[in-house]
């Protein structure tokens, strides 16, 4: 017997949404995203990750308005200008919105009059780094920079890091390509011993940041006490952060997020994350680090570059 269950209309409506046509209004739920060209700063004086991530000047459900003030708040939209002052009311009137219906969000097309009026460039990417919308005014306002942003469903994030890099890639038509090598990859042996930190909740990342020098970018490796990476993902989502997630054999193996110039790599405790059987869980970072060092030492004793066989096309 085969049973059928009707799919809720809400689910059907959510399928296949075009990021160019969706209204951006999720600023209450989405605050930050792990994206190469975005930077995020946590206020480490706050007690929780969620509070540290929040920006007090942002208004709920007004993603595009927040983005405009993030990008142009210190120049074009500067509040202390003596001439050509542009206020929130000016923008709402230009976009044909009121204080009530602005909460419904704006599509890219609906916010475009702002860029047309002030002769600004606009570039919108999706989360896969594809350029999905481009606007160039006939006469460019060179006094203000273009707005580069990434659309994530019903939210928009301002790009503020290495803008020249992504601009050059897309303007030159360079695409991101997936490349596979026919040779077996042998990773280089780590120069340093494993140094993973142990956390149970994402709020503990704040304490790590407080004790980490902020004068340079850092890579910090972390494990979760119960090896429950799903809990970490949901904690980040509830706080408003969309991380990068890597899967292996249907399970989460890595979570990556960058804040305050520190990249946290929260990994599974499974030493071989692509193995289907067998589980491993320890509640001490020191024990895990010793186990990982032992596993790496064994791996590099077995797989050595000088043992690799090389074949010529004629030999094959």
Beta strands, then each sheet from edge to edge (+ up, - down):
strand 1: 32-33
strand 2: 122-126
strand 3: 131-135
strand 4: 147-152
strand 5: 155-158
strand 6: 196-199
strand 7: 218-224
strand 8: 241-242
strand 9: 244-248
strand 10: 251-259
strand 11: 262-267
sheet 1: 1+ 8+
sheet 2: 3+ 2- 4- 5+
sheet 3: 6+ 7+ 11+ 10- 9+
end
